[in-house]
């Protein structure tokens, strides 16, 4: 073969290789064609459940004021979008050291150290004492403005260690004077923790400290219920050192049930996951977590509800004042992911189901938390110097996946929605895939039907037919809103697994829009479809 022919032959080979290695585009949409599953929805509204309990839509504001400028226009905008019904103040660890009528949280370093050396060292490391010394404002004034902007009530966590009963009463009077309703008072916060055993070695000691506060509240504000801290049940305890099946916890609850000074029990609920310890690689971890989630959320929530009802009886309501995926126990790996958003929506739906089953046993719930801190919890954070991601709507704040999960669910509680019957079918066979979850609610206030969906299957769901009370509904009559991603570990910016796996997958937020003739739900998505019910 002469030189010219040889060069032509080599060029032809490279040309062919190039054709096979260049990125290929789908001729229809520019995207790889997704596997689809065709389903139909049948909704009946003739037997509505009672309206949901609006006070289940609440948020703790733990650490918020130390970490974020709450006068930031973007914060005000996002806070109004979230529009929580309840704000838990001052939050978790702050309860024991907060003096409301002082600058900031009113911390006194020596006071904190005398009660909890671990907390004092933590606050010192976080720079919170330094922040405190430089402040010229009271955080409680900012909390009042925050509550007024959203028309929120306050769940007060009372300082029973470093404040007097009179100080607590004065704080309640301050809220009343400023037009903010206090719907309940938690006395203490997680007093059963190991780091507080020296202060609260027994329920008897805890009660002896609480009773003067409870008596004062009942004397001057008898309309405000008082809550006592019940110890965790099973594995819903967010602690690396314990699986929750702790004799101290069991004994605590058995002794607490005989006390008479409180009206409600306070429970903290953190769903555990073990997949991050048993699997390697994000796909394996999150696939495993999806299975674990499907298996355990009903089990843990139903079992824990039965346990607390059996222990404390039905005359005392339950306040779930902190809830989330376990943070400490999972090292926060699920925070700021689509998976966490799915969990949040599912958890609200399960809270409603427990109330339907147990005569509204859960009176208050506050998600942990609104503040700009730990990624595994926060709805909002300030821009992080360690990440390049920036929110497309704000130059100072970042909305994480848990923010959008709450946008999806908020109207359930602002519109007093009522659960309806819904049947999901696949080729006329009732759908049983646990990765596909639909629930339907009706709002009398807006005369709208909301169909909430969680799709963890990885397959697009093509809603080919929908029937409302046997009447066929066109897809173009619907509006749709959802959060989606190519993987369930997709998020908005920084995650707690990036350093290890060097993987960042972005979520997609679809704000509410009118549906097309084809109604397709992404393979990994959580959201709602709604229509006017006329």
N, C-alpha and C positions, 0 to 999 in steps of 0.2 A: 504494500500500500504506500503510494507516494505521500509526500509531506502534506500536500493540499487536502487529499482525501482523509488523511489521518486527523488533521485539524477539524475538518468538517464533521467527522465522526465523533470526536471528543465534544465538540460544541453541541451536537445533537443529544448526546448523553446527558450533558449538564442541563440542557433545556428541559428534557423529560423529567429529570430529578427535581428541577425547580417547580414544574407544574404540580408534582405530587407533594411538595413540602410547603408551598405557599398557603397561607390561611384561606380557608374556603368559606364563602358566604352562602347562607341559605337564600335561595332565589326569592322567597316570599317576604321574609322579615329581617334578614341580616343576622338571625340568631339560629342556633342549633335547634332543631325541632324537638319539643319536649314530649315525653310520654304522657298521655292524657287518660283520665278516667271519667266516663260519663255518668252523671248522677242526676237524680230528680229529688225535689223537696216537696213534702206534703205537710202543710201547717193547718192546725185546727185551733180556733180561738173560742170554742163554746164552753170550755172548762178552764178558765184562767186561775192560776195560783194567786194568792194575795200579793199586794205590792211588796217589793223588796224593802229592806230596812235601809233608809238613806244614810244612816250613820256608819255604815260599813265602808263608805268612801271617805277615808281620812288619811292624814299623813303626819308622821313625826317630823319635827323640825330640828332634830338633834344637830348641834354644832353649826347650824345654818348661819347664824349671825357672825360667828368668828371667821367663817370661810368665804362669805359672799356679801357683796354690797346689795342689800335688798332694795335700795333706791335706784339701782341700775334699770334704765327703761326696758331693757330686754327681759330682766327678771320679772318686772311688773307685768309685762305682756304675757310671758309664759305662765306666770302664776295665775293670771286671770283665765288663761286657756284651760289650765288644769282644774281650777275652781273647786278645791276640796271642800267637803262639808264640815270636816273636823280638822283642827290643828292640835297636835299633842305638844305641850310646852312644859318645861324647857327641853325635854327629850330624855334620852337614856341615862348615861352616866352623870349628866349635869344635875340630876334631881337632888343629890345629896349635898351639893355645895353651892347651890344657887341662892343668892340673896337678891330678890327682885328689885328692891328699891335702892339699887347701887349701880354704878357704871358697869356696862356689859352684863355678864352673868353674876357679878358680885362675888367672884371667887376670892377667898383668902387662903393663900398658899399654905400657911401653917395649919389651917383648919383641914384642908384637903389631906395633907400628909398625916395628920393625926387620926383620920378616919381610914384612909386607904393609900398606903405608900405607893402601891403599883400605879394607881390613878395619878398621884402627884408626880411621879417620875414621867409618866406618859404625857401629861399636860406640859411639863417642863420641856420635854423633847419636842413637842408640837409647837412650842412657842406661845401657848395660850395664856400663861401668866404675863408674858411680855406684852401681848396684845391687850390684855386686861388693863395693865398699868398705863397704857397710852390712850385709852378710850375717854371720850367726853360725852357719850350717850348711854342711855339705859336700853338694853335690848328689849325689855318688855314693852317699851313705847313703840319700837319697830314691829313687834309681834302684834300689837293692837292694830296698827295701820294695815298690816298684812291681812289680819282677820276681817277687818272692815272692807277691804278691797274685794274680798271673795265672799263676804257674808258668811264667814265660817264661825262655828262655835269652837270653844277651847276645852280640851281635856287637860287638866292641870295635874302634873306630877309633883306631889308635895314633898318638900324638904323636911324630913322627920329627924334628921341627925344634927344639922348645924343651924336650924332656924326654929323659932318658937311657934306654938299654936297661934299666938297673937299675930306674928308675922304672916302666917298663912291666911288668917282671916282678913288682914289688911290687903293682901294681894287679891283675894276674892272681891273685896269691896272696890278695889281699883278697877278690876274688869267690869263690874256692874256699873260703876260711875261712867265708864267709857263706852257703855253700850255693847259689851261683848259678853255673850252668855257662856258660863262655865257649866258644862253638861255632866261633869263628873270629876272626882279627885282620886288619883292613884296615891296611896300612901306607901312611899318607897318605890324602889325599882330593882328587881332581881336581888333581894336581900339574901337569897339562898346560895349565892355564888360563893365559891371557896374563899375568894379574896376578902369576903365580908363575914366569914364565919366567926371571927373574933368579936364582931359587933352583934351579930345575930346568930348565936350558937343554937338557938331553938326557936320554935314558933312562939313559945311563951315569952321569950325576950322580945321578939318582933312585935307581938301583940301589946306588951306592956308599954312599948315606946309609942305605938300607934294610937292607943285608946284615948289619951288626952287630946290628940288632934281630932280624932273621930268625934269625940263628945262635943268639942267646941264647934265643929262644923254642923253637927246635928242640932245644936242649940241655936245657932245664929242663922244657919242656912239649911233648914231641914229638907228643902226641895232638891238639894244637890246630893246624889248618891256617892258613897265612898267605896273604893275598891281595895281589895287586899291581894297581895301577890301570891298566887298559887305556883308551886314548883312545876317544872316541865314534866311531860309524860313521854316515855319512850325515847325515841331518837330525834325528837323535835327540838332537842337542846343543841344550840350552836356552840359547841366546845370541843376542842381537839382531845381533851383529856378524858372525856366521858362519853359513853354512848347513851347516857340519859337514864338507863335503868339503875338508879342510884337509890340505896336504902334511905339516904338522908332526904332525898326528894319525896319518896313515898311516905316516910314518917312525917315530914313537914305537912303534906296535904292531909294526912289522917288527923293530925292535931289541929290544923287550921279549920277543918270543917266544923269543929265543935265551938269555935269562937263566934260571938254574937255581934261584934262591933262593926261589921262591914255589910255592904249591900250586894256587891258583885265580886267575882273573882277575876284577877288579871292574869292572862296567859300570853306568853311569847311563843311564836310558832315559826320554826325554821326547818324547812323540809331538807332532810339529809340526802346526799348523793355519795356513792362510793366509786363511781366509774373513773374519776380522775386518779384514783389509787390503783386501779386494777387493769387499766388499758393504757396503751401508748399511741400517740398520734391523735390529732384533733378529731378526725373523722370517726375513729374507733371510740374515743371518749364520748363524743356527743351522740353517736348512734346508741351507745350503751345507756347514756343518760336518758334518752328518749324512751327506751324500754323501761328503765327504772322508774321514770316519771309516771308512765302509764300504769305500772304495777302498784306504785306506792301512794300516789296522791289520795285515792279513795280510801285505801287501807289506813294510812296514818291519820287522815282527817276524821274518818268515821270512828276509828278506834279511840282517838283522843277525846272526841266529843262524848262518846259513850262512857269513857273513864271519868271525865269531869262531872258528867251528869250523875253517875252512880256515886261518886265521892261526895259531891256538894249538894246534890238535889236540884230540882227544877225551879225552886223559888228564888235562886240567885242567878242573875244574868252573867254572861261571860263577856269580858272585854279583851279582845286580842290586840294589844297595843303595840306589838312589834311583830311583823311577819315578812318573810322573804325566803328565797333559797338560802340554805345555810351558808354563811360567809366564812367564819373562821374555820369550820370543819372542811371546807372545800377550797380554801385559799382564794376564794373569790373568783374562781376560774369561769363561772357561768355569768358573771356580771357584765352588763353592757353587751348582751348578745340577743339575737332573735329568740333563742331558747328561753332566756329569762322573761322576755316579753310574753311568750306563749304561756309560761308558768303563771305570770301575773294575771292574765285574763282568765285562765283556767281556775286559779285560786278564788277569784271573785265569784265565778259561777258555782264553785263548790261551797263557798260560804252561804250563798243563797239556798242551795240544796239542803245544807245542814239546818238552816232556819226553817225551811219547809217541813223537814222531818221532825224537828224538835221544838216547834212552837216558838220560833224566834228567840232561841236561847242566846244567840250572839247579838248583843245590843250595840257594840262599838267595835270598829276595827281601824287601825292606823298602820299604813304601810311604812316600813323602815327602809329609806327615809327620803325626804325632799332635798336634804342639804347637799352642798357642793363638795362632799368628801369622798369616801371610799367608792371606787367604781362599781363594786359589787352591789351597792345599794342605791347610789344617788340617781335621782331623775335629772338633775342639772349639775354641771360643774363649771367652774371658771376655766378659761383656756389653760391647758397644761403645757408648760414649757418643754416637757419631754415628748410631745407628739406634734406631728405636722398637721393633723386634721383640724379643720376649722368648720364650725357650723355655717351652712350657707346663708342663714338668716341673721346671724349675730357675729359681731367682731370681738365679743368678750366672753360669751357663754357657749357651752356645748350641751345640747339636748341628747341624752343617752336613750337607749332602747326602752328603758322603763318609763321614760316620759311619754313616749308614743303609745305604750300599752295603756297608760292611764287616760290618754285622750280617747282611746277606743272604748273605754268602759264608763267614762264619767256620766254619759246621758242615761245609763241604766239607773243611776241613783238620783240624778236631778229630775228625771221625768217619772219617777215612781213606777218603773216598768213591772209587768207581771208576766210570769213564765207561761208559755203556751206549749201545746204538744207539737212536736216536729218529728217526722219520719224521713230518714234518708235512705234512698233506694239506689241500687246499682243494677240496671237491667231487670227492674221489677223485683229484685231480691233485696231485703232489708240489709243495709250496710252495717258491717260489724268490725271494720278495721279500726283499731284503737288509736291509730295515728290520725284519724279523721274525726273531728268532733264538731257538731253543730248544735246550737241551742237557740230557741226562738223566744222573744219577749215582746209584749205589746204595751204601748204607752197610751193610756186613756187621755192624758194631758195633751199630747200632740197628735193623737190618732195615727200613730206610726207603728209599723212592725219592724223589729230589729232581729236579724238573723246573725248571731255571732258564730264565727268559724275559727277553728285551729286546724291547720293542715301540716302535719309533720311527715307525711308519706313520701315526699319527694316527687310526687306525680301531680301534674296540673289537674285540677278538678273542673270539668266542663259541666256547668249546671244547665242541662238541656231542657228541663221542665220544672216548673214550680206551680204548686196548687195551693191556694188559700181558701179554706173551707170549700174545697172541691171545685173552685173556680180557677181556671188557668190564668197565670200572670205572665205578661211579656217581660223579657229581660230589660227592655228599655224603660220599664216602669220603676226599676230599682236604681238606687244610688249605692256606691260601694266605697269603702275606705279600708286600707290595710297596710301592714308592715310586712315586708318580705325580704328574702335573701337567697343567694345560691346555696348557702349552708346554714345550719341552725346556729353556727358560731359566728355568723356575720354580725357586725356591730357598727357603731358610729365612732370611729377613732380608736383610741387607746383601749386595750384589753389587758387582763392580767396574765394572758398566756403568750403575748407577742414575743417577749424576750426569749422564751424557751423554743417556740415553734416558728418564729419569724413569718407568721401568716396573718394577713389582715384582709378580711372580706367585708365589703360595705353592704349595709342594709339599704333598702329602698322604701321610702314613705310615699304612699299614694293617698293624698288628701281626698276627701269625699268628692266624688264625681258621678255623673249619670252613666249608667252602664251602656255598653254597646249591645248589639243584637246577640253576640256571643258573650256569655258570662263565664269567664275563666278565672279560677283562683290559683295563684302560683303554687308550686310544689312545696315550698316552705313558706308559710304565711299565717298571719293571724289578723283578724279584722271583723268587719260587719257588713252586711247588706241590709238596706232598709227601703221601705216603700210606704206610701200613704195607704192606710188600711180601708179606705172607702171602697 
